[in-house]
Amino acid sequence: MPAGAHGQTNQVELTPGALDGVRVLDIATFVAAPFCGTILADFGAEVIKIEQPVSGDSLRRFGTPTECGDTLVWLSEARNKRTTTLDLRKPAGADLFRKLVAQSDVVLENFRPGTLERWGLSFEALREINPKLVMLRVSAYGQTGPKKGEPGFARIAHGFGGLAYLAGTPDGPPVVPGSTSMADYLSGMWGAIGVLIALRSAEATGRGQFIDIGLYESVFRLLDEAAPAFAKFGIVRERMGPDTVNVVPHSHYQTGSGEWVAIACTNDKMFTRLCEVMGQPDLARTYVTAPDRVAHRAEINAKVAAWVGNHSFDEVMERTRVGEVPCGPVYSIKDIFSDPHYAERENLLHVEDERAGALVLPSAVPKLSETPATFRHAGRALGADNADVLSELLGLGPDEIAALSRDGVI
């Protein structure tokens, strides 16, 4: 798909994406599997977002609404995708979908296990049409297991996956670990990795495959040593607030001017540097190893907190910078918008949308030196590309498309 530009203000010239020529059918809803499509679309894949006629994807109504009728979440996370409508539950809609599958490389879905099978659109059925097809299947608990048929969202995944249990203060309840949609986004990222691996395999073998991801697995895989520590020593990690289990000081501290900073001394060398910066070099000779410091967590944290609290934010940042101590601000989104590093790295993408006007979106990750991500447009209106997709790919004429619309197929 040509990487044309519409409204990007911080990029002068677009280059062809690394995934040019890859066609993706996104029949999923909300965030998890669709975010995989967003990643692929950012890097040049032709992603065709297929939604239910009339109602569309519920993501259009999730988040802050805008004057165009769709939310900011939709405008950001459905970017670079062509939008079409198709009722897969109707025989005519399922038949059109099969024809699209024959000309595509990837299908993204996140229905409850068994849903596509009931519609006659199982992976095995679609692979008969396209042997090289890659299908991403994201669900709450995966395609197998006793809970496979149960519903779930990211919040449920955070709990079942062990992440929410760790979030919060020792004497408080489990809390939201940063974002209520974290497991959705992480599942989309794992999904993109899986799709790229499967495409590489299909290229080499001529045989496609499906990727099976449970939302909870996306967060469980990121719990570092929690599983082996429990299996080997019976350790159950508890909530520690801003602290970290194996190293001290590694926490958040409030400056004398009110701002918060994060300090991370993950080894002996970093701790020694911090002690020098604090003017307390004897601390490094008293608490030499990480186990020493963990055993005296409260005492060390109190000394660091007192030092940070006796200095302004600017003083703490400058002194730790000079002393080469890992220290950074704990930012709000307002702080991010005024930070020069974010500006220099172009992490905030300023665009002009034909429906919603000026927008600022998070830029694509990662940065590639030769085939960088490109921005073509924000999330489009429901069914905006129906005529183009159906005519270009399936050869349907205006009368046929109009009839499909009258029948509620599109």
Residue pairs with C-beta under 8 A, 6 or more apart in sequence:
1 20
1 21
1 44
1 45
1 46
3 14
3 15
3 16
3 17
3 20
3 44
3 374
3 376
4 14
4 376
5 11
5 14
5 374
5 375
5 376
6 351
6 354
6 375
6 376
6 377
7 351
7 352
7 353
7 354
7 375
7 377
8 349
8 350
8 351
8 374
8 375
9 350
9 351
9 352
10 346
10 349
10 350
11 346
11 374
11 375
14 374
15 370
15 371
15 372
15 374
16 44
16 371
17 42
17 43
17 44
17 45
17 371
17 373
17 374
18 43
18 44
18 368
18 371
19 40
19 43
19 44
19 45
20 44
20 45
22 40
22 44
22 45
22 46
22 105
22 106
22 199
23 45
23 46
23 48
23 103
23 104
23 105
23 106
24 37
24 40
24 41
24 45
24 46
24 47
24 48
24 104
24 105
24 106
24 107
24 108
25 48
25 50
25 97
25 100
25 101
25 104
25 106
25 107
25 108
26 33
26 34
26 37
26 47
26 48
26 49
26 50
26 81
26 108
27 50
27 88
27 97
27 107
27 108
27 109
28 34
28 37
28 108
28 109
28 110
28 111
28 138
29 57
29 58
29 59
29 110
29 111
30 57
30 58
30 59
30 62
30 110
30 153
30 184
31 59
31 73
31 77
31 154
31 181
31 184
31 185
31 188
32 110
32 138
32 154
32 183
32 184
32 185
32 187
32 188
32 191
32 213
32 215
33 108
33 109
33 110
33 136
33 137
33 138
33 187
33 188
33 191
34 49
34 57
34 59
34 77
34 78
34 108
34 110
34 188
35 77
35 184
35 185
35 187
35 188
35 189
35 191
36 108
36 136
36 138
36 187
36 188
36 189
36 191
36 192
36 195
37 45
37 47
37 49
37 81
37 108
37 188
38 47
38 77
38 78
38 79
38 80
38 81
38 188
39 188
39 189
39 192
39 364
40 47
40 106
40 192
40 195
41 47
41 79
41 80
41 81
42 79
42 80
42 364
42 373
42 374
42 375
43 364
43 368
43 371
43 373
43 374
44 371
44 374
45 106
46 82
47 80
47 81
47 82
48 81
48 82
48 83
48 84
48 100
48 104
48 385
48 389
49 57
49 78
49 81
49 82
49 83
49 84
50 84
50 85
50 86
50 88
50 97
51 57
51 83
51 84
51 85
51 86
51 382
51 383
52 85
52 87
53 85
53 86
53 87
53 383
53 408
53 409
53 410
54 85
54 408
56 85
56 382
57 74
57 78
59 71
59 73
59 74
59 77
59 78
60 69
60 70
60 71
60 74
60 379
60 382
61 71
62 71
62 73
62 74
63 71
63 72
63 73
63 74
64 71
64 72
64 73
65 71
66 72
66 75
66 356
67 355
67 356
67 357
68 75
68 353
68 355
68 356
68 381
69 381
70 355
70 356
70 379
70 381
72 359
74 379
75 353
75 356
75 359
75 361
75 378
75 379
76 359
76 361
76 362
76 378
76 379
77 379
78 378
78 379
78 380
79 361
79 375
79 376
79 377
79 378
79 379
80 374
80 375
80 376
80 377
81 379
81 380
82 380
82 384
82 385
82 388
82 389
83 379
83 380
83 381
83 382
83 383
83 384
83 385
84 383
84 385
84 386
84 389
84 390
84 410
85 382
85 383
85 386
85 410
86 93
86 96
86 97
86 409
86 410
87 93
87 408
87 409
87 410
88 94
88 97
88 119
88 121
89 119
90 407
90 408
90 409
92 404
92 407
92 409
93 409
93 410
94 119
94 120
94 121
96 390
96 394
96 404
96 409
97 121
98 121
98 126
98 129
99 393
99 394
100 389
100 393
100 394
101 107
101 126
101 129
101 130
101 133
102 129
102 130
103 393
104 130
104 133
105 132
105 133
105 134
105 199
105 202
106 133
106 134
106 135
106 136
106 195
106 199
107 126
107 133
107 134
107 135
107 136
108 135
108 136
108 138
108 191
108 195
109 116
109 135
109 136
109 137
109 138
110 137
110 138
110 139
111 139
112 139
112 140
112 149
112 151
113 137
113 139
113 142
113 143
113 148
113 149
114 149
116 122
116 123
123 133
123 135
123 137
123 210
126 133
126 135
127 133
127 208
130 208
131 206
131 207
131 208
132 202
132 206
132 207
132 208
133 208
134 195
134 198
134 199
134 202
134 208
134 209
134 210
134 211
135 208
135 209
135 210
135 211
136 191
136 194
136 195
136 210
136 211
136 213
137 143
137 210
137 211
137 212
137 213
138 187
138 188
138 191
138 213
138 214
138 215
139 148
139 152
139 213
139 214
139 215
140 147
140 150
140 151
140 152
140 153
140 156
140 157
140 214
140 215
140 216
141 147
141 148
141 150
141 152
141 160
141 214
141 215
141 216
142 148
142 212
142 213
142 214
142 217
143 212
144 212
145 214
152 160
152 215
152 216
153 184
153 215
154 180
154 181
154 182
154 183
154 184
154 215
155 164
155 176
155 180
156 215
156 216
157 183
157 187
157 214
157 215
157 216
157 218
157 219
158 164
158 167
158 176
158 177
158 182
158 183
158 219
159 165
159 174
160 216
161 183
161 215
161 216
161 217
161 218
161 219
161 220
161 223
162 219
162 220
162 223
162 226
163 177
163 182
163 183
163 219
163 220
163 222
163 223
164 174
164 175
164 176
164 177
165 174
165 239
166 174
166 177
166 223
166 226
166 237
166 238
166 239
166 240
167 174
167 175
167 176
167 177
167 178
167 239
168 174
168 175
168 239
168 241
169 239
169 241
170 238
170 239
170 240
170 241
172 239
174 239
177 219
179 185
182 219
183 215
183 216
183 218
183 219
184 215
186 218
186 219
186 222
187 213
187 215
187 217
187 218
189 218
190 213
190 217
190 218
190 221
191 211
191 213
194 211
194 213
195 211
198 208
198 209
198 210
198 211
201 207
201 209
202 208
202 209
226 237
229 235
229 237
230 236
237 245
241 251
242 251
242 252
242 262
243 250
243 251
243 297
243 301
244 250
244 251
244 264
246 290
246 294
247 264
247 265
247 266
247 267
247 290
247 293
247 294
248 265
248 290
248 293
248 294
248 296
248 297
248 300
248 301
249 263
249 265
249 271
249 274
249 293
249 300
249 301
249 304
250 263
250 264
250 265
250 266
251 262
251 263
251 301
251 304
252 260
252 261
252 262
252 263
252 330
253 260
253 261
253 263
253 304
253 305
253 308
253 309
254 260
254 305
254 308
254 309
255 261
255 308
255 309
255 311
255 312
255 313
255 315
255 316
256 308
256 309
256 310
256 311
256 312
257 312
257 313
257 314
258 313
259 313
259 329
259 330
260 329
260 330
261 308
261 313
261 316
261 317
261 327
261 328
261 329
261 330
262 327
262 328
262 329
262 330
263 274
263 304
263 308
263 320
263 325
263 326
263 327
264 270
264 326
264 327
265 271
265 273
265 274
265 325
265 326
266 326
267 290
268 284
268 288
268 289
268 290
270 325
270 326
271 283
271 284
271 287
271 293
272 281
272 284
273 323
273 324
273 325
274 304
274 320
274 323
274 325
275 281
275 282
275 283
275 284
276 284
276 323
277 319
277 320
277 322
277 323
277 325
278 303
278 304
278 307
280 303
280 307
283 300
283 303
286 292
287 293
287 296
287 300
293 300
308 316
311 319
313 329
316 327
317 327
317 329
320 326
320 327
321 327
329 335
331 339
336 342
336 347
336 348
337 348
337 360
342 348
346 363
347 362
347 363
348 360
348 361
348 362
348 363
349 360
349 361
349 362
349 363
349 375
350 358
350 359
350 360
351 358
351 359
351 360
351 361
351 375
351 378
352 358
352 359
353 359
353 377
353 378
354 377
355 378
355 381
356 378
359 378
361 375
361 378
363 373
364 372
364 373
364 375
367 373
383 410
386 401
386 405
386 410
387 398
387 401
390 396
390 400
390 401
390 404
390 410
391 397
391 401
396 404
401 410
404 410
